[in-house]
Amino acid sequence: MFSNFFLKSFRILLLPFALLYWLGIAIRNWLYNKNIIESTSFGLPLICVGNLSVGGTGKSPMVEYLVSNLKADYKVATLSRGYKRKTKGYALADEKTTALEIGDEPMQFHLKFPDVPIAVGEERIEAIPQLLHDKPEIQVIILDDAFQHRAIKAGLNILLTDYNNLFTRDFYLPTGDLRDLKSSYKRAEIIIVTKCKKELSEIEKQKLVKEINPLPGQHIFFTAIDYSRPYHIITKEEKGLNGKVEIMLVTGIANPRPLKKLLEEHSNTYQMLQYADHHIFTIDDLKDIKESFDKISTKDKVILTTEKDAVRLLKFYDEIKNVPFYVVPVKHQFLFNQDAEFDQLITDFIKNFKKED
């Protein structure tokens, strides 16, 4: 609690830098809005999944949701920046690709959807033609975390905002978490309030809609986190959390709070080893993890991690294959029975897409 208070106090002291940051992104957006800097369109449906802030709002599970729903009917691909990878430029995942080469989220997509083209590239305006050259059959591209990258004009923008940290209540970096103007929400066709409590009432839903103040034609949805049964990081064998097992949580994600809440509800006690977001695990980290795990005296115990973290731990295959090391999958659960409406919007966009002249 003291550390959180200190961090918040320190960030308030950075307010002058936040105002400078706001000025910079305001000028940049004005230049794009006035077409002084032009955005480029492409002749196929581009679906952008993004947010206005740094930190986790559920972009990766949303990309996975879209891929799962579309891949049976369309030749779909994903394009990400490849954050914190050790390479640069355009890359297309293949059977030899590692997380160090393309980043943890794209690697997660590649492992889940091995038949779907998964590409990375910092300059998306250059990466899209390269991707289409490599895979000319592609019909739809999902742009991961690209809402603020206005060099490309996506046909459909899906903007995510965390229920616990709505963009309307946030402030600009480094005092807050916003990396884009609050008013940029107006560029989205779809807004999703993620990580809601599952018992969200209709009254609170309407209050949130009023606070966000969508434009005519914008659609707002609400999702909660849905955790599936954990599976072993190597063997994929599933294991239920029976409330008696001792858990050690190992995570390097931006916002582990929802996962901690899950463990509080489904475990006897748990410990936590928390690393920085997108942390690249070393052999020394693994040694620390195993030593901490060995200190837990009970026999019924497991190590639990996220899918993002798992792709950065798979390189230690031999060291973890016989360890009770489990991965907890996460996906979006649409509230108020809105999933069919959302799916229809996506399908209609693709079917009705028209190439701009």
VENHUBEL-V994562 format. One record per run of one state. SS is the DSSP state (a for helix, b for strand, c for the rest). FROM is the first residue (numbers start at 0). TO is the last residue. If there is no record, write none. Layout:
ss:SS from:FROM to:TO
ss:SS from:FROM to:TO
This chain:
ss:c from:0 to:0
ss:a from:1 to:12
ss:c from:13 to:13
ss:a from:14 to:32
ss:c from:33 to:38
ss:b from:39 to:39
ss:c from:40 to:43
ss:b from:44 to:50
ss:c from:51 to:51
ss:b from:52 to:52
ss:c from:53 to:57
ss:a from:58 to:69
ss:c from:70 to:74
ss:b from:75 to:79
ss:c from:80 to:89
ss:b from:90 to:91
ss:c from:92 to:97
ss:a from:98 to:101
ss:c from:102 to:102
ss:a from:103 to:111
ss:c from:112 to:115
ss:b from:116 to:119
ss:c from:120 to:122
ss:a from:123 to:133
ss:c from:134 to:138
ss:b from:139 to:143
ss:c from:144 to:150
ss:b from:151 to:151
ss:c from:152 to:154
ss:b from:155 to:161
ss:c from:162 to:163
ss:b from:164 to:164
ss:c from:165 to:165
ss:a from:166 to:168
ss:c from:169 to:170
ss:b from:171 to:171
ss:c from:172 to:176
ss:b from:177 to:177
ss:c from:178 to:180
ss:a from:181 to:186
ss:c from:187 to:188
ss:b from:189 to:193
ss:c from:194 to:200
ss:a from:201 to:211
ss:c from:212 to:217
ss:b from:218 to:226
ss:c from:227 to:228
ss:b from:229 to:231
ss:c from:232 to:236
ss:b from:237 to:238
ss:c from:239 to:244
ss:b from:245 to:250
ss:c from:251 to:255
ss:a from:256 to:265
ss:c from:266 to:268
ss:b from:269 to:273
ss:c from:274 to:281
ss:a from:282 to:293
ss:c from:294 to:299
ss:b from:300 to:305
ss:a from:306 to:310
ss:c from:311 to:312
ss:a from:313 to:319
ss:c from:320 to:323
ss:b from:324 to:327
ss:c from:328 to:328
ss:b from:329 to:333
ss:c from:334 to:337
ss:a from:338 to:350
ss:c from:351 to:356
